[in-house]
Amino acid sequence: MYGICHLSSIPIRAEVSEKSELATQLLFGEAYQVVEKEEHWIKIKTCDCGYEGWLDAKLLNPSREEENQYLTAEKYFVKELVLNIRKLDNYLQFPIFAGSSFPFPKNNVLTLGEESFMVMLPQETTITSHAHLSKQQLLLVKFVSQYLESPYLWGGRTPAGIDCSGLVQIALKSIGIALPRDASQQALIGDNIDFMEEAKAGDLAFFQNNEGNIIHTGIILGNNTIIHSSGKVRIDALDQTGIFNKNTQQYTHFLRVIKRVIPV
């Protein structure tokens, strides 16, 4: 069995308890497989990156169609921070967040599992060309910059709260590049960039702790700056040592590796 997220976001817990830490969040339209059941909880695996965690069984929204049919359907990706939609049965309006994705509505009606919605898609905006950036780089920078000042939330994936790897995963998804959920997994993707001077906008930087484990990530913007989620989504200086906070005059994260995932 598989289901589809039918709410703005759904918390996925690390253990079978509402008090357990937030492992990640499902966003509207994301599909998941049911792999195990335990009392009032369901263990799920996300269909996009195989991330596992526990879902409150009351929030299960089983799909009516074959999993492959839903996964391969052409989808709309929400690039605005918030898009308001309505439930079809009562016309109550509620917001869905950037990073959500779902099949294109038919006559403005979208059905996800047992729920149906009225969805008015916004008009696409044109992107002004830039002499030094590709279209993908421009789209990525424009999308991720919307999250500035969003608070940090462990396991979060929305503008209301997002962690470092969630920001990177959703931002790259906005230009059609799929990444794993955690920073240590994301660091295995792409080509190594050996020198800081060779880094380009859209490259990913990964940072390590004293034991050498990758614990943080962000997106390089160019001009020796990086956008990342640490306390909040912010832009800081970046050099070969790591992230330098000009307010505190200290390094907050120490650079391990730079990876390129956008073809140039």
Backbone as JSON, one array per atom type, in Angstrom:
{
  "sequence": "MYGICHLSSIPIRAEVSEKSELATQLLFGEAYQVVEKEEHWIKIKTCDCGYEGWLDAKLLNPSREEENQYLTAEKYFVKELVLNIRKLDNYLQFPIFAGSSFPFPKNNVLTLGEESFMVMLPQETTITSHAHLSKQQLLLVKFVSQYLESPYLWGGRTPAGIDCSGLVQIALKSIGIALPRDASQQALIGDNIDFMEEAKAGDLAFFQNNEGNIIHTGIILGNNTIIHSSGKVRIDALDQTGIFNKNTQQYTHFLRVIKRVIPV",
  "N": [[0.84, -1.2, 0.0], [0.4, 2.29, -0.67], [0.53, 5.79, 0.09], [-0.53, 9.29, -0.11], [0.52, 12.52, 0.69], [-1.79, 14.75, 1.98], [-2.07, 17.07, 3.31], [-0.84, 20.35, 4.35], [1.7, 19.91, 5.48], [3.12, 16.98, 6.94], [4.17, 15.6, 9.95], [6.89, 13.37, 10.34], [7.96, 10.97, 12.46], [10.84, 9.88, 14.4], [10.55, 7.74, 16.1], [7.96, 5.61, 17.56], [6.01, 7.64, 18.72], [4.41, 10.67, 19.69], [6.02, 12.37, 21.02], [8.48, 11.86, 20.12], [11.49, 12.75, 18.3], [11.36, 14.98, 15.46], [11.76, 13.55, 12.44], [11.57, 14.07, 9.69], [9.57, 15.86, 7.27], [6.59, 15.31, 5.43], [5.54, 16.8, 2.41], [2.79, 18.44, 0.78], [1.3, 16.38, -1.61], [3.38, 14.57, -1.84], [4.43, 11.2, -2.15], [4.29, 8.03, -0.4], [5.39, 4.83, 0.79], [3.78, 2.28, 2.66], [5.3, 0.44, 5.08], [5.24, -0.9, 7.46], [3.2, -1.63, 10.33], [2.15, -0.5, 13.53], [0.22, -0.59, 16.21], [-1.26, 2.46, 16.59], [0.28, 3.66, 14.7], [2.14, 4.08, 11.66], [4.78, 2.84, 9.8], [6.61, 4.44, 7.34], [8.04, 4.78, 4.02], [9.53, 7.21, 2.12], [8.73, 7.92, -1.27], [10.35, 9.39, -2.95], [13.01, 9.6, -1.98], [13.45, 7.47, -0.33], [13.41, 7.72, 2.46], [12.85, 6.83, 5.84], [10.36, 6.64, 8.44], [7.99, 7.3, 11.14], [4.49, 7.57, 10.88], [1.53, 9.07, 12.05], [-1.27, 7.07, 12.19], [-3.8, 8.1, 11.77], [-3.49, 10.0, 9.86], [-3.12, 8.81, 7.47], [-3.51, 8.65, 3.99], [-4.65, 6.8, 1.73], [-3.79, 5.81, -1.61], [-5.69, 5.74, -4.67], [-4.83, 4.82, -7.06], [-2.37, 3.03, -9.06], [0.93, 2.82, -7.76], [3.18, 3.39, -9.44], [1.94, 4.72, -11.53], [1.18, 7.12, -10.37], [3.67, 8.15, -9.55], [5.06, 8.53, -11.94], [3.58, 10.4, -13.28], [3.32, 13.6, -14.86], [4.28, 16.45, -13.02], [3.36, 19.36, -11.13], [5.42, 21.76, -9.62], [5.57, 23.52, -6.67], [6.68, 26.72, -6.49], [6.34, 29.14, -5.26], [6.45, 30.58, -1.96], [4.12, 30.13, -0.5], [1.07, 28.66, -1.47], [-2.31, 28.99, -1.88], [-4.99, 26.73, -1.62], [-8.16, 24.96, -2.09], [-10.33, 22.73, -0.33], [-12.37, 20.37, -1.93], [-14.77, 19.36, -0.97], [-15.76, 21.03, 1.05], [-14.89, 23.54, 0.52], [-13.1, 24.91, 2.11], [-10.29, 26.92, 2.6], [-6.76, 26.44, 2.48], [-3.2, 26.7, 3.12], [-0.48, 25.53, 1.05], [2.98, 24.58, 0.87], [6.07, 25.89, -0.55], [7.97, 23.63, -2.52], [6.21, 21.56, -2.47], [4.62, 19.12, -4.57], [2.62, 17.93, -7.26], [0.36, 16.09, -9.43], [-0.69, 17.72, -12.48], [-3.63, 19.63, -12.17], [-6.95, 18.73, -13.35], [-9.14, 20.63, -15.09], [-8.9, 22.42, -13.01], [-9.22, 20.8, -10.8], [-7.92, 18.62, -8.42], [-7.16, 15.37, -7.46], [-6.09, 13.51, -4.77], [-5.48, 10.48, -3.62], [-7.92, 9.81, -1.3], [-8.88, 12.36, -1.16], [-9.98, 15.5, -2.55], [-9.26, 18.53, -4.33], [-9.55, 22.04, -5.07], [-7.58, 23.73, -7.26], [-5.86, 26.51, -8.27], [-3.52, 27.27, -10.47], [-0.68, 29.41, -10.36], [0.48, 31.95, -12.7], [3.3, 31.35, -14.77], [6.44, 32.94, -14.26], [8.79, 34.9, -16.08], [12.32, 34.43, -16.46], [14.99, 36.6, -16.13], [17.84, 36.72, -18.13], [21.3, 36.06, -17.3], [24.61, 37.05, -17.51], [26.66, 35.51, -16.38], [25.56, 33.3, -15.21], [23.86, 30.18, -15.54], [20.58, 29.14, -16.73], [19.54, 27.25, -14.94], [21.09, 27.77, -12.64], [20.25, 30.39, -12.07], [17.48, 30.0, -11.56], [17.65, 28.33, -9.32], [18.97, 29.98, -7.4], [17.12, 32.06, -7.18], [14.88, 30.68, -6.17], [15.79, 29.51, -3.67], [16.49, 31.75, -2.24], [14.13, 32.8, -1.34], [13.68, 31.65, 1.1], [15.08, 32.97, 3.06], [15.57, 34.08, 6.37], [13.78, 32.22, 7.37], [13.02, 30.12, 10.14], [15.3, 27.82, 11.75], [14.61, 24.38, 11.89], [14.9, 21.24, 13.18], [14.6, 18.51, 11.1], [12.71, 19.83, 9.63], [10.97, 21.03, 6.66], [9.75, 23.2, 5.51], [8.89, 26.7, 4.84], [8.16, 27.65, 7.31], [9.83, 26.47, 9.07], [12.89, 24.9, 8.77], [15.54, 22.59, 8.08], [19.13, 22.3, 7.47], [19.82, 20.36, 5.46], [17.31, 19.82, 4.48], [16.65, 22.25, 3.26], [18.56, 22.31, 1.19], [17.85, 19.97, -0.22], [15.17, 20.51, -1.12], [15.56, 22.87, -2.57], [17.22, 22.0, -4.69], [15.49, 20.18, -5.81], [13.71, 21.92, -6.97], [14.79, 22.55, -9.4], [14.75, 20.21, -10.7], [16.53, 18.25, -9.78], [17.17, 15.42, -7.94], [17.87, 14.7, -4.6], [19.22, 12.87, -1.76], [17.9, 12.78, 1.67], [19.5, 13.47, 3.99], [22.43, 15.35, 5.0], [24.91, 13.95, 5.02], [24.38, 11.93, 3.22], [23.79, 13.37, 0.91], [26.26, 14.43, 0.33], [27.54, 12.48, -1.08], [26.82, 12.69, -3.65], [27.39, 13.97, -6.96], [30.19, 15.89, -8.38], [33.49, 16.32, -7.12], [34.81, 19.48, -6.13], [37.88, 20.85, -6.18], [39.16, 23.2, -5.37], [38.47, 26.22, -3.65], [38.35, 28.49, -5.21], [37.35, 27.6, -7.58], [34.69, 27.16, -7.22], [31.21, 27.53, -8.01], [28.09, 29.36, -8.34], [25.4, 27.58, -6.97], [26.78, 25.27, -6.42], [27.33, 22.77, -3.9], [28.18, 22.95, -0.49], [29.77, 21.14, 2.11], [30.08, 20.37, 5.57], [32.1, 19.52, 8.44], [32.3, 17.87, 11.7], [34.32, 17.66, 14.71], [34.99, 15.01, 14.7], [35.12, 14.37, 12.08], [32.78, 13.81, 10.79], [30.15, 14.51, 8.5], [28.03, 17.16, 9.05], [26.61, 19.37, 8.27], [25.28, 21.5, 5.67], [25.1, 23.59, 2.73], [24.23, 26.01, 0.15], [26.26, 27.34, -2.28], [26.51, 30.71, -3.25], [28.13, 32.24, -4.8], [30.73, 34.76, -5.12], [32.08, 34.24, -2.75], [30.14, 33.57, -0.79], [27.51, 31.91, 1.06], [24.34, 30.32, 1.29], [22.44, 29.06, 3.91], [20.92, 26.98, 6.46], [21.01, 27.79, 9.68], [20.23, 28.29, 12.76], [18.62, 30.2, 11.53], [17.57, 30.64, 8.12], [20.15, 31.94, 6.3], [22.63, 34.19, 4.9], [26.04, 33.84, 4.67], [29.61, 34.51, 4.92], [32.01, 32.6, 3.08], [34.92, 30.63, 3.02], [38.03, 28.86, 2.35], [38.39, 27.67, 4.79], [35.89, 27.56, 6.09], [32.53, 28.45, 7.12], [32.12, 31.79, 7.88], [31.02, 33.88, 10.38], [30.21, 37.13, 10.29], [29.13, 38.77, 12.2], [29.72, 37.66, 14.71], [32.35, 37.32, 14.34], [33.57, 34.83, 14.01], [34.34, 31.44, 12.99], [31.77, 29.25, 12.15], [31.21, 26.79, 11.03], [33.09, 24.11, 9.63], [34.76, 23.52, 6.64], [34.39, 20.64, 4.63], [34.02, 19.43, 2.05], [33.35, 20.38, -1.34], [30.76, 20.04, -3.64], [29.64, 19.53, -6.99], [26.58, 19.52, -8.51], [25.0, 20.52, -10.47], [24.97, 20.44, -13.9], [27.49, 21.96, -15.92]],
  "CA": [[0.0, 0.0, 0.0], [1.09, 3.56, -0.57], [-0.35, 6.93, 0.34], [-0.11, 10.6, -0.62], [0.33, 13.59, 1.67], [-2.93, 15.57, 1.59], [-2.05, 18.25, 4.16], [0.28, 21.25, 4.06], [2.86, 19.1, 5.83], [2.82, 15.94, 7.92], [5.4, 15.22, 10.65], [7.33, 11.98, 10.36], [8.72, 10.83, 13.69], [11.9, 8.87, 14.42], [10.07, 6.6, 16.86], [6.5, 5.51, 17.67], [5.54, 8.52, 19.78], [4.29, 12.07, 19.32], [7.09, 13.07, 21.7], [9.73, 11.52, 19.45], [12.02, 13.84, 17.49], [10.9, 15.11, 14.08], [12.77, 13.02, 11.52], [11.41, 14.84, 8.47], [8.18, 16.2, 7.01], [6.03, 15.14, 4.1], [4.88, 17.98, 1.86], [1.58, 18.16, 0.0], [1.49, 15.7, -2.89], [4.46, 13.58, -1.82], [3.95, 9.83, -1.98], [5.06, 7.21, 0.52], [5.01, 3.43, 0.93], [3.56, 1.77, 4.02], [6.16, -0.73, 5.19], [5.03, -1.58, 8.74], [2.15, -1.04, 11.16], [2.28, -0.79, 14.95], [-0.87, 0.07, 16.92], [-1.82, 3.62, 15.91], [1.34, 4.27, 13.9], [2.51, 3.41, 10.41], [6.12, 3.15, 9.32], [6.54, 4.72, 5.91], [9.26, 5.09, 3.28], [9.19, 8.18, 1.09], [8.97, 7.39, -2.61], [11.34, 10.17, -3.7], [14.39, 9.36, -1.57], [13.55, 6.28, 0.5], [13.6, 8.07, 3.87], [11.88, 6.11, 6.64], [9.95, 7.19, 9.72], [6.68, 6.88, 11.61], [3.37, 8.45, 10.58], [0.29, 8.84, 12.79], [-2.17, 6.34, 11.29], [-4.98, 8.92, 11.46], [-3.17, 10.88, 8.74], [-2.94, 8.01, 6.25], [-4.38, 8.96, 2.86], [-4.29, 5.77, 0.74], [-4.01, 6.17, -3.01], [-6.64, 4.93, -5.43], [-4.22, 4.36, -8.29], [-1.11, 2.31, -8.93], [2.03, 3.68, -7.33], [4.0, 3.83, -10.57], [1.16, 5.66, -12.3], [1.26, 8.43, -9.7], [5.04, 8.63, -9.5], [5.52, 8.91, -13.27], [2.74, 11.46, -13.83], [3.94, 14.92, -14.88], [3.87, 17.14, -11.81], [3.6, 20.79, -10.91], [6.24, 22.01, -8.44], [5.22, 24.82, -6.08], [7.87, 27.54, -6.3], [6.0, 30.22, -4.34], [6.55, 30.14, -0.57], [2.81, 29.64, -0.08], [0.01, 28.64, -2.48], [-3.58, 28.66, -1.23], [-5.9, 25.87, -2.37], [-9.4, 24.7, -1.36], [-10.87, 21.38, -0.34], [-13.52, 20.36, -2.83], [-16.02, 18.99, -0.29], [-16.3, 22.11, 1.88], [-14.32, 24.8, 0.01], [-12.22, 25.55, 3.06], [-9.0, 27.25, 2.01], [-5.59, 26.26, 3.34], [-1.96, 26.91, 2.37], [0.55, 24.52, 0.86], [4.25, 25.27, 0.89], [7.08, 25.67, -1.59], [8.53, 22.29, -2.47], [5.13, 20.61, -2.73], [4.48, 18.76, -5.99], [1.43, 17.11, -7.49], [-0.03, 16.05, -10.85], [-1.41, 18.9, -12.92], [-5.08, 19.47, -12.0], [-7.81, 18.68, -14.54], [-10.2, 21.62, -14.88], [-8.62, 23.0, -11.69], [-9.53, 19.84, -9.74], [-6.85, 17.67, -8.15], [-7.53, 14.29, -6.54], [-4.97, 12.79, -4.18], [-6.03, 9.43, -2.78], [-9.33, 9.96, -0.95], [-9.17, 13.78, -1.01], [-9.99, 16.28, -3.78], [-8.97, 19.92, -4.06], [-9.63, 23.03, -6.13], [-6.25, 24.32, -7.32], [-5.63, 27.49, -9.32], [-2.07, 27.41, -10.59], [-0.24, 30.76, -10.72], [1.14, 32.08, -13.98], [4.75, 31.25, -14.73], [7.16, 34.19, -14.48], [9.98, 34.76, -16.91], [13.59, 34.64, -15.78], [15.92, 37.44, -16.86], [19.12, 36.05, -18.32], [22.44, 36.62, -16.59], [25.8, 36.73, -18.32], [27.58, 34.58, -15.72], [24.83, 32.2, -14.6], [22.96, 29.43, -16.42], [19.17, 29.22, -16.33], [19.36, 26.45, -13.73], [21.67, 28.5, -11.53], [19.36, 31.52, -11.77], [16.25, 29.49, -10.95], [17.99, 27.83, -7.99], [19.26, 31.1, -6.5], [15.86, 32.77, -6.94], [14.03, 29.85, -5.32], [16.29, 29.31, -2.32], [16.55, 33.04, -1.55], [12.85, 33.06, -0.7], [13.65, 31.07, 2.44], [15.85, 33.79, 3.99], [14.94, 34.39, 7.66], [12.98, 31.1, 7.88], [13.7, 29.57, 11.31], [15.82, 26.47, 11.69], [13.85, 23.33, 12.58], [15.43, 19.9, 12.92], [13.62, 17.7, 10.39], [11.76, 20.68, 8.92], [11.11, 21.17, 5.2], [8.85, 24.25, 5.07], [9.35, 28.05, 5.21], [7.87, 27.87, 8.73], [10.89, 25.8, 9.81], [13.59, 24.04, 7.83], [16.93, 22.33, 8.47], [20.1, 22.59, 6.41], [19.72, 19.42, 4.34], [15.99, 20.0, 3.89], [16.76, 23.41, 2.37], [19.32, 21.91, 0.0], [17.07, 18.98, -0.97], [14.03, 21.14, -1.79], [16.06, 23.82, -3.55], [17.67, 21.27, -5.89], [14.29, 19.62, -6.43], [13.05, 22.98, -7.74], [15.35, 22.56, -10.75], [14.68, 18.85, -11.24], [17.63, 17.38, -9.32], [16.77, 14.7, -6.74], [18.93, 14.42, -3.63], [18.79, 12.22, -0.52], [17.4, 13.69, 2.71], [20.49, 13.9, 4.97], [23.63, 15.97, 4.46], [25.95, 12.95, 4.8], [24.01, 11.22, 2.0], [23.89, 14.32, -0.2], [27.67, 14.65, 0.04], [28.02, 11.42, -1.95], [26.33, 12.99, -4.99], [28.05, 15.04, -7.7], [31.63, 15.88, -8.61], [34.27, 17.12, -6.18], [35.49, 20.7, -6.55], [39.07, 20.77, -5.35], [39.61, 24.49, -4.87], [37.41, 27.18, -3.39], [38.32, 29.45, -6.31], [36.63, 27.0, -8.7], [33.28, 27.0, -6.87], [30.25, 28.35, -8.74], [26.75, 29.44, -7.77], [24.68, 26.32, -7.08], [27.57, 24.18, -5.85], [26.97, 22.45, -2.52], [29.3, 22.84, 0.45], [29.49, 20.25, 3.23], [30.92, 20.75, 6.71], [32.33, 18.4, 9.33], [32.57, 18.11, 13.11], [35.69, 17.3, 15.12], [35.24, 13.59, 14.38], [35.18, 14.21, 10.63], [31.46, 13.47, 10.24], [29.46, 15.63, 7.84], [26.9, 17.54, 9.89], [25.97, 20.6, 7.81], [25.41, 21.76, 4.24], [24.5, 24.82, 2.23], [24.36, 26.26, -1.29], [27.14, 28.47, -2.6], [25.87, 31.71, -4.09], [29.14, 32.99, -5.53], [31.33, 35.88, -4.39], [32.48, 33.76, -1.42], [29.01, 33.56, 0.14], [26.73, 30.68, 1.1], [23.04, 30.37, 1.95], [22.32, 27.82, 4.67], [20.01, 27.07, 7.6], [21.71, 27.65, 10.95], [19.47, 29.25, 13.55], [17.65, 30.63, 10.54], [18.18, 30.63, 6.79], [20.96, 33.15, 6.29], [23.77, 34.24, 3.99], [27.28, 34.12, 5.38], [30.85, 34.42, 4.15], [32.58, 31.24, 2.96], [36.26, 30.53, 2.47], [38.56, 27.5, 2.37], [38.28, 27.13, 6.15], [34.49, 27.25, 6.35], [31.57, 29.55, 7.17], [32.55, 32.82, 8.81], [29.94, 34.77, 10.79], [30.81, 38.46, 10.46], [28.62, 39.39, 13.42], [30.46, 37.14, 15.87], [33.77, 37.25, 13.97], [34.02, 33.46, 14.28], [33.91, 30.37, 12.09], [30.71, 28.44, 12.76], [31.25, 25.45, 10.42], [34.39, 23.9, 8.99], [34.53, 22.94, 5.32], [34.9, 19.29, 4.33], [34.08, 19.18, 0.62], [32.42, 21.09, -2.22], [30.29, 19.12, -4.7], [28.87, 20.14, -8.09], [25.5, 18.65, -8.96], [24.38, 21.16, -11.63], [25.88, 20.36, -15.06], [27.92, 23.25, -16.47]],
  "C": [[0.88, 1.25, 0.0], [0.07, 4.68, -0.42], [0.26, 8.21, -0.21], [-0.42, 11.65, 0.45], [-0.75, 14.55, 1.16], [-3.07, 16.82, 2.45], [-0.86, 19.14, 3.78], [1.61, 20.57, 4.34], [2.43, 18.1, 6.89], [4.13, 15.56, 8.61], [5.65, 13.72, 10.59], [8.31, 11.85, 11.52], [9.79, 9.73, 13.58], [11.45, 7.6, 15.12], [8.54, 6.67, 16.97], [6.03, 6.32, 18.88], [5.45, 9.95, 19.25], [5.38, 12.91, 19.98], [8.45, 12.8, 21.06], [10.18, 12.69, 18.56], [11.44, 13.81, 16.07], [12.01, 14.63, 13.16], [12.77, 13.78, 10.21], [9.93, 15.21, 8.36], [7.82, 15.8, 5.59], [5.4, 16.46, 3.67], [3.72, 17.54, 0.98], [1.94, 17.52, -1.34], [2.57, 14.65, -2.89], [3.92, 12.21, -1.46], [4.88, 9.05, -1.05], [4.52, 5.79, 0.51], [4.78, 3.1, 2.4], [4.34, 0.47, 4.15], [5.93, -1.52, 6.48], [3.91, -0.88, 9.51], [2.38, -1.46, 12.61], [1.26, 0.05, 15.72], [-1.42, 1.24, 16.1], [-0.8, 4.35, 15.05], [1.64, 3.43, 12.67], [3.93, 3.83, 10.05], [6.07, 3.32, 7.81], [7.95, 4.93, 5.33], [8.88, 6.05, 2.16], [9.58, 7.65, -0.28], [10.05, 8.16, -3.37], [12.77, 9.83, -3.29], [14.54, 8.21, -0.59], [13.79, 6.55, 1.97], [12.49, 7.43, 4.71], [11.58, 6.82, 7.96], [8.53, 6.78, 10.02], [5.63, 7.97, 11.43], [2.18, 8.08, 11.46], [-0.74, 8.23, 11.84], [-3.41, 7.14, 10.92], [-4.75, 9.79, 10.23], [-2.92, 10.12, 7.45], [-3.98, 8.41, 5.21], [-4.04, 7.99, 1.73], [-4.63, 6.2, -0.67], [-4.98, 5.21, -3.68], [-6.0, 4.32, -6.67], [-2.91, 3.63, -8.02], [0.02, 3.29, -8.6], [2.82, 4.23, -8.51], [3.26, 4.86, -11.42], [1.23, 7.06, -11.69], [2.68, 8.99, -9.79], [5.53, 9.13, -10.86], [4.68, 10.0, -13.91], [3.51, 12.79, -13.81], [3.39, 15.76, -13.73], [4.19, 18.64, -11.84], [4.37, 20.94, -9.61], [5.94, 23.41, -7.93], [6.5, 25.6, -5.79], [7.61, 28.75, -5.41], [6.11, 29.71, -2.9], [5.25, 29.53, -0.09], [1.85, 29.71, -1.27], [-1.27, 28.19, -1.78], [-4.45, 27.81, -2.16], [-7.15, 25.63, -1.52], [-9.76, 23.22, -1.41], [-12.17, 21.39, -1.13], [-14.83, 20.09, -2.09], [-16.61, 20.12, 0.54], [-15.78, 23.5, 1.52], [-13.52, 25.57, 1.05], [-10.84, 25.74, 2.44], [-7.87, 26.96, 3.01], [-4.33, 26.38, 2.49], [-1.16, 25.63, 2.18], [1.86, 25.25, 0.59], [5.1, 25.0, -0.35], [7.7, 24.3, -1.41], [7.49, 21.21, -2.65], [5.06, 20.32, -4.22], [3.33, 17.79, -6.15], [1.1, 17.1, -8.97], [-0.82, 17.29, -11.23], [-2.92, 18.67, -12.79], [-5.8, 19.42, -13.35], [-9.01, 19.57, -14.27], [-10.13, 22.18, -13.46], [-8.96, 22.07, -10.52], [-8.4, 18.81, -9.63], [-7.34, 16.65, -7.14], [-6.27, 13.56, -6.09], [-5.55, 11.74, -3.24], [-7.51, 9.64, -2.56], [-9.76, 11.42, -0.83], [-9.1, 14.48, -2.37], [-9.89, 17.77, -3.44], [-9.21, 20.77, -5.31], [-8.31, 23.79, -6.14], [-6.17, 25.26, -8.53], [-4.13, 27.75, -9.39], [-1.71, 28.84, -10.98], [0.43, 30.77, -12.09], [2.65, 31.99, -13.8], [5.37, 32.62, -15.0], [8.41, 33.93, -15.3], [11.23, 35.08, -16.09], [14.5, 35.48, -16.66], [17.27, 36.75, -16.95], [20.24, 36.8, -17.6], [23.7, 36.14, -17.31], [26.65, 35.63, -17.71], [26.88, 33.37, -15.09], [23.94, 31.51, -15.63], [21.53, 29.6, -15.94], [18.93, 28.44, -15.05], [19.92, 27.15, -12.51], [20.77, 29.66, -11.1], [18.1, 31.06, -11.05], [16.52, 29.01, -9.52], [18.2, 28.97, -7.0], [17.97, 31.86, -6.17], [14.97, 31.99, -5.98], [14.52, 29.82, -3.88], [16.34, 30.62, -1.55], [15.24, 33.41, -0.88], [12.82, 32.6, 0.76], [14.43, 31.89, 3.47], [15.0, 34.2, 5.19], [13.99, 33.29, 8.15], [13.72, 30.47, 9.05], [14.22, 28.16, 11.07], [14.9, 25.53, 12.47], [14.41, 21.99, 12.19], [14.32, 19.06, 12.28], [12.65, 18.5, 9.55], [12.04, 20.81, 7.43], [10.17, 22.26, 4.65], [9.42, 25.62, 5.43], [9.07, 28.38, 6.68], [8.93, 27.24, 9.63], [11.58, 24.78, 8.93], [15.02, 23.8, 8.32], [17.84, 22.46, 7.24], [19.95, 21.66, 5.2], [18.35, 19.46, 3.69], [15.98, 21.15, 2.91], [17.46, 23.03, 1.07], [18.49, 20.94, -0.85], [15.95, 19.64, -1.76], [14.5, 22.11, -2.85], [16.51, 23.12, -4.84], [16.49, 20.61, -6.59], [13.59, 20.64, -7.31], [13.59, 23.08, -9.16], [15.49, 21.14, -11.3], [15.8, 17.92, -10.84], [17.24, 16.75, -7.99], [17.98, 14.39, -5.88], [18.37, 13.62, -2.47], [18.42, 13.25, 0.53], [18.5, 14.27, 3.59], [21.76, 14.43, 4.31], [24.72, 14.94, 4.14], [25.68, 12.12, 3.55], [24.16, 12.12, 0.77], [25.34, 14.52, -0.62], [28.26, 13.58, -0.88], [27.64, 11.66, -3.42], [27.17, 14.08, -5.63], [29.56, 14.88, -7.79], [32.35, 16.79, -7.6], [34.84, 18.36, -6.85], [36.67, 20.88, -5.61], [39.49, 22.09, -4.71], [38.45, 25.45, -4.73], [37.25, 28.15, -4.56], [37.54, 28.92, -7.51], [35.14, 26.86, -8.44], [32.41, 28.0, -7.63], [28.93, 28.4, -7.98], [26.0, 28.14, -8.01], [25.47, 25.12, -6.61], [27.17, 23.99, -4.38], [28.23, 22.32, -1.66], [28.87, 22.0, 1.64], [30.54, 20.47, 4.32], [30.97, 19.62, 7.73], [32.5, 18.84, 10.78], [33.99, 17.66, 13.44], [36.03, 15.85, 14.82], [35.31, 13.33, 12.87], [33.86, 13.81, 9.99], [30.8, 14.7, 9.64], [28.18, 15.92, 8.61], [26.14, 18.76, 9.37], [26.2, 20.77, 6.32], [24.75, 23.07, 3.88], [24.78, 24.97, 0.74], [25.2, 27.5, -1.52], [26.42, 29.42, -3.56], [26.86, 32.44, -5.0], [29.65, 34.14, -4.67], [31.64, 35.5, -2.94], [31.36, 33.9, -0.39], [28.26, 32.24, 0.01], [25.39, 30.95, 1.78], [22.83, 29.02, 2.63], [21.37, 28.07, 5.83], [20.79, 26.76, 8.87], [21.14, 28.71, 11.89], [18.31, 29.82, 12.75], [18.32, 30.49, 9.18], [18.85, 31.98, 6.6], [22.03, 33.06, 5.21], [24.99, 34.64, 4.78], [28.47, 34.04, 4.43], [31.38, 32.99, 4.18], [33.98, 31.34, 2.39], [36.75, 29.09, 2.62], [38.53, 26.87, 3.75], [36.85, 26.72, 6.46], [33.61, 28.47, 6.33], [31.99, 30.52, 8.26], [31.39, 33.77, 9.09], [30.55, 36.14, 11.11], [30.33, 39.15, 11.73], [29.42, 38.96, 14.65], [31.96, 37.09, 15.62], [34.36, 35.88, 14.3], [33.58, 32.53, 13.15], [32.88, 29.52, 12.81], [30.7, 27.01, 12.24], [32.54, 25.33, 9.63], [34.23, 23.02, 7.74], [35.18, 21.57, 5.18], [35.07, 19.1, 2.84], [33.06, 20.06, -0.1], [32.06, 20.15, -3.37], [29.49, 19.92, -5.74], [27.84, 19.14, -8.59], [24.75, 19.24, -10.16], [25.36, 21.07, -12.8], [26.21, 21.75, -15.58], [28.63, 23.02, -17.79]]
}
